[in-house]
């Protein structure tokens, strides 16, 4: 694992829904937000949620 990163585990349901959304919206996510992978998409989602909640 790269420095500054931690592995996490997500439930199958969350993974499958996120993968489906990513696969269906891959081009828009890449162009609009620079998201280039499913892992990047999940990281983007976590960051956006934490920003919305005022955590970061």
N, C-alpha and C positions, 0 to 999 in steps of 0.2 A: 504494500500500500504506500502511496506517495506521502511524503511529509505534509502535515497539515490537513489530512483527510482521515475520516473514520468510516468503517463499513457500518451499514445499518441493515436491518431486516424488516421487510414489509410483508403484510399478509398477501396471499395469492390473489385475493379479490382486488386489492388496491393495485398490485402489479399489473394484472390483466386489464383493468380499466384504463390505467395510465398508458399501457402499451397500445391499446386499441386507439385511444385518443391521439397519442403521438403518431402512430402509423397513418391515421386519417388526416392529420394536420401538419405533417412533417415539413412541407415546403413553407407554409405560413409561419411556423415557429422559427424556422431557420432565417427567413427574411426579416421578420418583425423583431425577434428577440435574440437571434444568434444561437439558438439551440440547435445542436447538431447530433444529438444522440438521446436515447431514452434516459440514460443516467443524467445527462444535462437537463433534460426536461424535468425529471424528478427533483433535481437540485434547484431549478428555477421555481418550481411550485413551492418548495419548502421556503425558499428565500422570500418569495412574494407573500406567502402567508405570514411569515414572521415580521415582515415589514408592515403588513396590514394591522397586525396586533401590537405594533410598537415595540417589539422585542429587539429588533435590529434597525 
